[in-house]
Amino acid sequence: MSDRSAIEWTEATWNPTTGCDRVSEGCDNCYALRLAGRLKAAGSRRYQVDGNPKTSGPGFGLTLHWDKITQPLSWRQGRFIFVNSMSDLFHPDVPREFIRQVFEVMAATPQHRYQILTKRPGRMASILRQQQPDPLPNVWLGSSIETDHFVWRANLVRSTPAAVRFLSLEPLLGPLPGLDLEGIDWVIVGGESGPGHRFIDPHWVRDLREECLSAGVAFFFKQWGGRTPKAGGRTLDGRTWDQMPSPELTRTRAASAVPS
């Protein structure tokens, strides 16, 4: 697989681990699980471990790729890097030592900006408050929230030492009236794509955009979704929304104390 990414809010992907397990509603139609199955069938050596059929699938068992940890050291030109597009760095089966080495590589490559997204923000907060209490200025940390059942994940992101804290509201499966954006720097919103994609109401998206604008939070609208990621386009009220956190914010947050 190429490290270049077609994901609108990043430029490259880095997968020191692959595989995962479903933990919430947004995982039901996981694109990474489907892709892992195809890669296993094609003979890809990194996707030969099967996961639990109840929570994972063929080729999608959690696998550590120790040889991939140093990959960003060879990328001289700075880029946005989505860490583990095919996994979750804070999956319970990823050892703390492995996570520590991943962060060492990110610290050694300040030319890059790393975007880490997890559905397990509790483990992320616990580990990083111990292992990385001083946030790296080039590492952005976030969690997925797909329905109002999971707005509590934002509280755990807030308690994590990070230069930038973000939320990925994708696939957005319902309104999020209880979402608190205090301490959040960036919000990504998107509809679901692929087989069995679920409905997204434009009112949900507009409400979140207005909340972000009111709170001074960067708002990024990724897609409406549909049969394919680009089927519904990505314009909202006649324009695209590609806001990103400012570099000044990352420097200020990295130098500040971590909230209790």
Phi, psi and omega in degrees: 000139177289147177280347177289145186239145174266000178293130190297330187260012177216180181236334182212162175238150180223119186240077175293340169232156172228157179092155182194186176223141179295137179231349181201179188301326181292346180274352189304320181245044188304121180294324183293323178297315178298316181294321179299320178298319179292320180293323176298313180299330179278354177094010179300126186292340182274357183231051180249358179264123180274145177264174176302124183302334181285331185235350185220223181175188181301129178075001187245020173289143182302123183226131177268130178247085184300330181288346180268350185301321185272003185308314182297343178296337181270355180264100185285319181282129182298143180205160169283131183233120175276115183275121177065061172293341181248022183190196177220114183303334183255022170304142184300341181269003175271117183296151178300324180295323177296314179299319179300317181291324175300316180291329176296320178293320178296322178294329183277356182231068184292349178288343180260158170241122186259137180241112182250124183240131182224153168259011180234059185294338177295315178292322177302310182297316182297313183292314186286331175294336177267313187271329186222060184294335176264109186296139175286133184293344182253015180241122178255136185236135182209175178222155178271140174224119184251333177219173180291352175291343188238018179295340177298339179299331179298325179297322180286326174297319179299330183272006182261133176292117183204146175290322176225133176247132183222164178234135173254107181265068186207130355288130179285116187248004179181172177291156181236065185294337182264011184285126178257120182264007177302129178077003178260137186255339187208138178231127174253133179235139178199153175271166182277147177230163177102183180301134178073019181302145185257159187294142170234130182268127179305331179295325178298317182293315181297319179300318180291321176300315181295322177297318179295314180299320180293324183271356182074030180259132179298133185242128181233117177261114189276315184186158170277333180086189183139205181301324174232162181305326184263002186301319183264002182073189181216021176271143178233117182053045172086006180209165174267152180238105186237034183294142179229154176299148183279150176302326180298323179298315183296321179293318181294314181295318182297332182270351185267167179286150178282133180294154179279000000 
